[in-house]
Amino acid sequence: MRLFAGLGNPGPAYAGHRHNVGFMALDAIHAAHGFPAWRERFQGLASEGRLEGVRVLLLKPMTFMNESGRSVGAALAFLKLAPEALTVFHDELDLPPFKVKVRTGGGAAGHNGLRSIIAHVGPEFERVRIGIGHPGDRERVTPHVLGNWAKAEAGPLAALLADIAALAPLLAAGEPLRFMNDLALRQGQAG
């Protein structure tokens, strides 16, 4: 079994924020693969289904970003899963918009959601880093991250989320490199 956690902040005021792209990715996977309705579990919204034969629990922590680890840690403990069974989908300032990289382990790189998860379960989990781009000036980082995607970004964002959802079974099967390569091909990017 795998746990896919998407990071974001709960509530309609935050729904369109770049910081919520982890929630958006899980919503896309949920819809594309016919998972059952979300229900409240583990201080979050959860839905369990299968991605090509692999049981996967989708989890959107409702604790606000800075406390994401409470929800993720509770789900891992209940399911008796090691951190290696965890994949976290999150926004990444240090990648250009719509570029995606997958890696396991490492630090939080200033991301409070990752910092919280690391504090609760350790650093050895898989991260799907979804690029939101850097505004170029440290003073503008917070408004950028907590700002809505621009109207011009709606099409590329929808296409990216659909591709992430279509290729999610590769992550469930433990094939992150193939996921990244296939995603880059679909997005027309050089790997």
FENRAKA-V947646 format. One record per residue. NEAR is the number of other ideal C-beta (glycine too) atoms within 12 Angstrom. D_LAST is the distance of its C-alpha to the last C-alpha in Angstrom with 2 decimals. Layout:
near = (NEAR/NEAR)
d_last = (D_LAST/D_LAST)
//
This chain:
near = (25/38/45/50/53/49/51/43/32/27/15/12/14/26/19/23/29/39/38/38/46/45/43/38/43/43/30/31/41/34/24/22/29/14/29/16/14/25/18/16/23/32/26/38/30/33/32/28/29/22/33/19/13/24/20/34/41/48/48/47/43/30/30/26/40/22/25/45/39/27/40/49/31/28/40/33/20/20/26/10/26/17/29/19/30/43/46/55/48/50/47/37/31/21/27/20/28/35/28/40/29/35/26/23/19/23/16/27/22/18/32/27/42/39/24/28/45/27/20/30/33/21/24/20/37/37/39/45/37/45/27/37/27/22/18/10/11/13/9/15/22/17/15/24/32/23/21/24/30/16/11/11/24/17/14/25/33/21/20/36/38/25/30/42/35/26/36/42/26/30/40/33/20/20/22/27/20/19/33/30/20/24/37/22/16/23/28/14/23/9/17)
d_last = (28.53/25.73/26.12/23.56/24.67/23.62/24.85/26.92/30.51/33.02/34.97/34.68/34.82/31.35/29.73/27.75/26.72/23.17/24.31/24.81/21.30/21.55/24.69/23.11/20.33/23.17/25.31/22.71/22.40/26.21/26.85/24.44/25.75/29.41/30.03/33.63/34.84/33.94/36.78/37.73/37.01/36.09/36.68/33.98/33.21/32.15/31.57/31.26/29.89/27.85/24.28/24.76/27.60/26.40/28.66/26.88/28.68/27.09/28.55/28.77/30.94/33.74/34.76/33.00/29.86/31.76/33.31/30.41/31.02/34.48/33.23/30.31/32.65/35.37/33.19/31.90/35.51/36.97/34.53/35.00/31.27/29.74/27.08/24.59/25.12/24.00/20.76/21.02/19.25/19.74/19.17/17.45/18.91/16.66/13.47/13.57/14.96/13.01/9.85/9.93/9.75/12.07/14.41/17.98/20.81/21.34/23.48/23.92/22.73/25.56/24.69/28.09/26.96/24.97/27.96/30.29/28.38/28.14/31.89/32.67/30.50/28.96/25.40/24.09/22.36/18.85/17.47/15.12/14.64/14.58/14.42/17.74/17.66/20.49/23.64/24.10/27.45/28.33/31.31/29.22/26.85/29.20/29.96/26.28/25.33/28.54/28.32/27.46/24.37/25.45/26.60/24.05/21.25/22.81/21.13/17.46/18.39/20.12/17.29/14.84/17.66/18.40/14.92/15.06/18.56/17.84/15.32/17.52/19.31/16.40/16.90/20.61/20.30/18.64/15.24/12.84/10.04/10.52/10.83/7.49/5.86/8.75/8.64/5.47/7.41/10.52/9.81/9.00/6.07/3.82/0.00)
//
